[in-house]
Amino acid sequence: MSRKDKLRALERAAESMVQGSLSESTRQCGDPSCACAHDPAYRHGPHLYFRYKAEGRAHSVYVPPEQDAAIRNAQQAWREFQELGAEISADNRARLLDGLQREKRAVRAQRMARKRARRGGDAK
């Protein structure tokens, strides 16, 4: 994938991404006559929760079943954003290291040229 394609995909992911995690849990309702009170296999759920950190605190929000697909897609967009960001970062790092290597070779070549020039000037 070209750099431009990665940047376009990153932008698309950024439009809907949501940082956080999803978890499913079952619950006991509190009614002592309900089957969930006596057997964990009969607990209610699973219910989906969106968990995130904001302002130094952890938050957990119930996700209604009709919003399940939307939040899962937003979470997937976040994972894609992270993966693409890591790929772009690796590309940037490679370009930076190549530039540093070219600069290092140029400095060495200049140093060698000065040495040769001094030797040539000493011989006269």
Secondary structure by P-SEA (a helix, b strand, c coil): ccaaaaaaaaaaaaaccccbbbbbbcccccccccccccccccccccbbbbbbbcccbbbbbbbcccaaaaaaaaaaaaaaaaaaaaaaaaaaaaaaaaaaaaaaaaaaaaaaaaaaaaaaaaac
